[in-house]
């Protein structure tokens, strides 16, 4: 019986790997932008056409690559970021797997132009379906320019799975903003269909936030900063009255890497408890810096899900830091335990003018003025009802015939005669027997 297990060709293996790394045009944008940042670029430009389906091009002014490195970057598991297993626990760069460029070249038509500062000419490589079609010297500026054309041209099922151009562009913008927020010292620009959408100059984080969402956000930002033995937290949170009904302006970064973590999001939302309605979501851009050995980023190919060594402690520190920032800027109510809590009672003024507490002319008295009291001098309860205007006339024979209501009345004779008549009609059978 012949052997049936064989090694897959490189192009097929790369297409299988691309299923996890390259899910849509936004995945390509993320990988290319992160590579440009790792190259030490100061200016990064992104060009997109047809929602990234036709063209995704990234141009940077980074360190560039040699002719050998330019060719080697398209090989599987080829990277300049790590050398041994221990490097996985000391990663400061955004990329380290060595899968992105090989996966992209397996499902698209790629053109690469790169040149190092120390070289006179650069390198131009054209590759399709993991096959190098041409490699030659070229004249190009310092840095790297990589163009990804006709994404999923050789995988029709994956191409049909893509959404409309507007939807794919929205995902591209999301990835662009995440990388731009994490690197405010780098200038970024995004051009869609030959029209510039974003032009972000280099600066600090606050300037980058205002450059993305507008100057109105300047008054909505509350700085947050906390340093502990476990980690350092910096960034900005939004005031409660600037919260929105939809998500999209919430960003967590761990060592300058965008992450998604529902557990930490719950910590931040609980710090806003009592300040926001249940269906509102505040703005936040928070950077957490901690030793790489305390986190594991090798969990998912997208590298947006990471594991913390002490997640509960980070939860408590983040929650406390947010509450502290809100209270310092008088957004959340606080109790000052340093201030002496005592009742403040005004001193009594014992001046002669204030000896009578009911004197309406006194000033600065410790007692309130009593209300004025009025009376009717003509009122006399001993007089008849006709003379007393405050007592209505009562139609009662008892009060009309007797001026003294406590005088005992005498029974009338007619009443006794009626009683005798009743007693005389009683029969002997009605008497009780002894």
Beta strands, then each sheet from edge to edge (+ up, - down):
strand 1: 43-49
strand 2: 55-60
strand 3: 109-115
strand 4: 122-128
strand 5: 131-138
strand 6: 143-149
strand 7: 187-192
strand 8: 195-200
strand 9: 221-227
strand 10: 232-238
strand 11: 250-254
strand 12: 257-259
strand 13: 284-289
strand 14: 295-296
strand 15: 307-308
sheet 1: 5+ 4- 3+ 6- 2+ 1- 7- 8+
sheet 2: 9+ 10- 13+ 11+ 12-
sheet 3: 14+ 15-
end
